Amino acid sequence: MKRLYRLSQEERSAIRDQIAAELSREPDVLFAYVYGSFVDSDAFHDVDIGIYLSTDQTNGDIAANLSAHLSGKIKMPVDARVLNGAPVSFRFHVLRGECLLSRNDDLRTDIMEDTMRRYFDIAPVLRHATKEAFGT
C-alpha cells in the first residue's frame, strides 16, 4: 500500500520551490506544472509533475529519470509525465495545476490556449461517453 502524505501549506510550498529549482537545472524542460492531489487535496501519495520538453524525444525515459531524480531530492515519490504529444484531456488536467517553471511564457500560453480550445471542443463527447459507460 502506498504511503499517504499530509503536509502543511508551508511544507508544500518548500517542496514546490525545491522541485522548481531542480527543474531549472534541466535545460530541456521548457515549462512544468504540479497537479493532482498534491495541489487539490489534504493528503497525497505522490507529487505529480507535468513537463513540456524542448526536444521531440518524448519517450518515457526522460520522465522516468526525472521522476527518480526528483524523488531522491524531496524524499517522496514524484511522478513526472511528459506533456508533448499527450492526450488533450490529460494536458487539460495538468494545466489546471500550478506552474512551477516557465522558460517561455509565450509558448506556455499558446499551448494552454490550444489545449483549452481543443478540450472544450471534445468536452461534450467526453461527457456523453462517461454517461454511456457509467450511467451517470
PyMOL commands that set and color helices and strands:
alter all, ss='L'
color gray80, all
select helices_A, chain A and resi 9-24+37-40+60-74+88-95+105-134
alter helices_A, ss='H'
color red, helices_A
select strands_A, chain A and resi 5-6+29-35+43-44+47-53+78-82+98-102
alter strands_A, ss='S'
color yellow, strands_A
deselect
rebuild
show_as cartoon
